Amino acid sequence: MLMSETLSVTTHRIFQGQMNEHASLFGGQTAAWLDETASISAHRFARSKMVTGSLDRLVYVKPVLIGHALTYTSFVTGCGKRSLEVFTKLVGEDLDTGEQYLAAWSLMTFVINPGSTLPSLEADLPLGAELAAGYADRVAANRVARQAMPDITID
């Protein structure tokens, strides 16, 4: 499947009730919208229901202010046998001036149900090709990080 076929774009306007104590968009709201948009890319690729496996990276670059818009652009950047990675770019826009800025970016992992299979991925987006080239290294680094964690119990 072409990477561009997994593209998902959503835009949200930022309102007063979505702000944090620093007068910028609350990170929890950012993450909720991120999961929604990224999951559409994952589902388009798998053509099957998937679950969020991990939020591997969420890097905030610039705060998003009230009255601005925030556009999420997601696409699949790599896949294995049962999991795939989705990259999302968050671009803010001052609606009064039209100025756009990079607000954040993210990498997430989604997991498919056992017994299902994933198609192969062909990178046909400029940034996507660069991200796809580093996919195996990120998967290996995530595996090492998981193995370094102690057993976590509920007590």
N, C-alpha and C positions, 0 to 999 in steps of 0.2 A: 504494500500500500504506500502511496506517496505521502510524505510528511505533510504536505499542504492539504491533504484530504482530512487531516485531523484538526485543522485550525478551528479554534473557537474564540470568538471575540464578544465581550460584554462590556457595557459602559454603565456606570452608576454616578448619580449626582450626589454630592455630599451635603447632608443636612445637619442641623444643630444637634439632634439627638444621637448622632453617630460619633461625636467628638470625645476625646479624652481630656484629662486635666491640663494638658499642654496646648489645648485648642487646635489639635490636629486629629485626623481620623484615627479612631480606636483600632489598635492592632488586631483585636479579636474579630472586628467587622471585616477588616482587610483579609484575614485568614479564611473566614466563612465564605466570602465571595470568591476567593482564590480556589477553594476546594470545589465550589460549584462549577466554575469555568473549566478548571483542569479536568474534572471528572467527565465533562462533555467530550473533550479531546480523547481521553482514555476510552470512553464508550464507543466513540466513532471508530477508533482503531480496532478494538476487540470485537465490536458488534455483539457484545455480551456485557452483562452487568459486572462491574468491578467494585472493589472496595479500596479505600485509601489505605495504603500500607504504611506510609510515612511521609512526613513533611521533612524532606532531607535538608533543605536550605531555604530560608526566607531572609533576604537581605533588604533592609530598608535603606533607601538612598536619600530621599527627600520627603519631608512631611507633606501630607495632603490637607488642604485647608477647606473650611466651610465655603460652600458655593462653587467649589471646583468640581470637575468631573474626573473620574478615574476609569481608564480603559484597561481591561485585562485581555491579553493576547496569549493563548496557550496552543501548544502543539506537542506531539509525541516526539521525543528525541532519541529513544532507544528502547529495545525490548529483549527479553530473554524468553524462557519457556513459559513462565507463569506470571511474570511481572513486566511492567513497563515504566518508563520515566516520562514525565511531562514537564516541560519548561514553560514558565509564564512570565511575561514582561508586563509590569504595571506602569502605565503612563498617565501622569496627572495633567490636567489642563485648567488653566485659569480661564474661565469662560468669559470674563470681561475683556481680557487682552488677547486671548487665543494662544498665549505662551504654553508650550508643552514641555514637560520635564520627566525624566526617569524617576519614578517614585520608589520602585522596588522591583525585585526579580526573585524567582523561586524555582526550585526543582522538587518534584514530588514523585513518589513511587505508588503505583496502583497494582493490585493483585487480582488475577482472574480466578474463578472457581476451579477446583480440581476437575480434571477431565476435559476442560476446554483448551483450545490452542490459540496462539496468537499468530497473525500473519507476519511476514517479513516487512521491514521498513526501508523505504528508499528516501534518502535525504534530498529534497529538491528545494529547500529554502536556504538562502545564504548563511544566516546565523545558525540555522538548523544543522547544516553540514558540519560546522565547527563543533557544535554541541554533541552531535552524534559521534564524532571522532573521539571524544573523551568519555563516552558512556561506559565502556568496560573498566576504565580506571576508577570512575565514580562508584560503580557497583562493587569493585574490589575494596575500595576505601570504606564504603558503608558496611561491608561484611566484617572488616577488621574492627571497626568501631563497635559493632554489635557484639563481637566476641570479647572485646575488652570490658564490657559491662559485667558487673557482678550479678549473681542470681538475685532477682528482685522478688521479694515475697509480699504477701498482703498483710502480714502482722506487724 
